[in-house]
């Protein structure tokens, strides 16, 4: 699942995504904006057939938080 999330993130993060871990901060480390987070959430919803509330996605801090959301659904 982490690898697929990295693939989705690659559309928003310039450069290599191989160094991304569950502890990677979406805003601090990757510099994602709120709009990019919402776009990413849509891509994740489509890929994993889940629904992620917008408020939840913009308050998530790390890649691990995103993985936890996917696993909960």
C-alpha positions as CSV (number, residue, x, y, z in Angstrom):
1,X,0.0,0.0,0.0
2,X,2.9,2.4,0.8
3,X,4.3,1.9,-2.7
4,X,1.0,2.8,-4.3
5,X,0.7,6.0,-2.1
6,X,4.2,6.9,-3.2
7,X,3.2,6.5,-6.8
8,X,0.3,8.9,-6.2
9,X,2.5,11.3,-4.4
10,X,5.0,11.4,-7.3
11,X,2.5,13.5,-9.2
12,X,2.8,16.2,-6.6
13,X,6.4,15.9,-5.4
14,X,9.2,16.8,-7.7
15,X,12.1,14.3,-7.6
16,X,12.5,10.9,-6.1
17,X,9.8,9.5,-3.9
18,X,11.8,6.5,-2.8
19,X,12.9,8.2,0.4
20,X,9.3,8.7,1.5
21,X,8.4,6.8,4.6
22,X,5.4,6.5,6.9
23,X,7.0,9.3,9.0
24,X,7.3,11.7,6.1
25,X,5.4,15.0,6.8
26,X,3.1,15.9,4.0
27,X,3.5,19.6,4.4
28,X,6.8,20.1,6.2
29,X,8.9,17.5,4.3
30,X,7.1,17.4,0.9
31,X,5.7,20.9,0.9
32,X,2.2,19.9,-0.2
33,X,-0.4,22.7,-0.2
34,X,-4.0,22.2,1.0
35,X,-5.2,22.0,-2.7
36,X,-2.6,19.4,-3.5
37,X,-3.7,17.4,-0.4
38,X,-7.3,17.4,-1.6
39,X,-6.3,16.4,-5.1
40,X,-4.2,13.6,-3.7
41,X,-7.1,12.5,-1.5
42,X,-9.3,12.2,-4.7
43,X,-6.6,10.1,-6.3
44,X,-6.3,7.9,-3.2
45,X,-10.1,7.5,-3.1
46,X,-10.2,6.3,-6.7
47,X,-7.2,4.0,-6.3
48,X,-8.3,2.3,-3.1
49,X,-12.1,2.7,-3.4
50,X,-12.5,4.6,-0.1
51,X,-14.0,7.9,0.9
52,X,-11.8,10.3,2.8
53,X,-13.4,13.5,4.2
54,X,-11.7,16.6,3.1
55,X,-11.2,17.9,6.6
56,X,-9.5,14.6,7.5
57,X,-7.0,14.8,4.6
58,X,-5.9,18.4,5.3
59,X,-5.4,17.7,9.0
60,X,-3.3,14.5,8.3
61,X,0.3,15.1,9.0
62,X,2.2,12.2,7.7
63,X,2.2,9.5,5.0
64,X,1.4,7.1,7.9
65,X,-1.7,9.1,8.7
66,X,-2.9,8.6,5.1
67,X,-2.2,4.9,5.2
68,X,-4.1,4.6,8.5
69,X,-7.1,6.4,6.8
70,X,-7.0,3.9,4.0
71,X,-6.8,0.9,6.3
72,X,-9.8,2.2,8.4
73,X,-12.0,2.3,5.4
